[in-house]
Amino acid sequence: MGYLSTIYHTSFILKNEPLGNLNNYDLKWSLFATGPAMKDAFATGNLDLGYIGLPPVMIGIENGLKVKCVGGGHVEGTVMVAPEYYKTFDDLGSVDTVLKQFEGKKIGTPSKGCIHDVIIRELTKDLDIEIKNFAWADFIPDAIEEGEIAAGVGTPSLSTVTSRRFASKVVIPPHKLWPYNPSYGIVVREELIDESPEFITDFLKAHEDACNLVRLNPEQAAEIALKEVKVVDKDFVLDTYKISPKYCASIPDEYIESTLKFIPVLQRLGYMKGDLKQENIFNPEFIKKIHHEPAHY
């Protein structure tokens, strides 16, 4: 089981208090710095299931990686933050106008090929802005504070961290950077679909229960997540939940359509050469059986 340090992912709940039938399985969890690092672990056979943004998965699939996205998790999980003296989307009215403030400067984001990197490179392709990649997203707040970069693009946790460290603010909110972007999904190696379909079903049921806990009872969800992360407090977790509160295990059409819109961007960036179709990326049969109601995003 691969997971990231993104505190609003249900991994922080299910790792510490398994829900549903997950107690019946001997799950081994491994923490990864970025989605591309997790993609590499899938490629070497060291992962069965992972919490990962879809662009790294698509890059891997195009290069022969045998995985499928079987569930959603969250949408619009990319946010841009900067020191408080920069103007925001609400001030200026457009993403492009906000970004023009950073011409001639650097914007930091996690590793190449991750969803945050892909989004900000697409949005700045016609601007004089350098994108600096960081192996660990945790280094981005330091880089902003020290003046190494002018702004950062990453998960909602980035906003929560920077606002506690120095005078900063969200300059472009998640729903304006890339509407409905698939910030993470549940991805499994293809063999698992035939070998352990009951595990995938049990996991997705527990994952949906955990998504609902974050949406409907964030206080309880935060208390569980804090068993894993001792360096932050409950208010930190709750504030992070609120920045982009769109949690669900389903894979609606909008999630799929937003994912497919990344393909020409990945091609332009040179991260992909070929093309992919919906069926190359997704296997929605499991989640369709257990999530009958409309998506909660």
Secondary structure, 3 states (H helix, E strand, C coil): CEECCCCCCCHHHHCCCCCCCHHHCCCCCEECCCHHHHHHHHHCCCCCEEEECHHHHHHHHHCCCCEEEEEEEECCCCEEEEECCCCCHHHHCCHHHHHHCCCCCEEEEECCCCHHHHHHHHHCCCCCCEEEEECCHHHHHHHHHCCCCCEEEECHHHHHHHHHHCCEEEEECHHHHCCCCCCEEEEEEHHHHHHCHHHHHHHHHHHHHHHHHHHHCHHHHHHHHCCCCCCCCHHHHHHHHHHCCCECCCCCHHHHHHHHCHHHHHHHCCCCCCCCCHHHHECCHHHHHHCCCCCCC
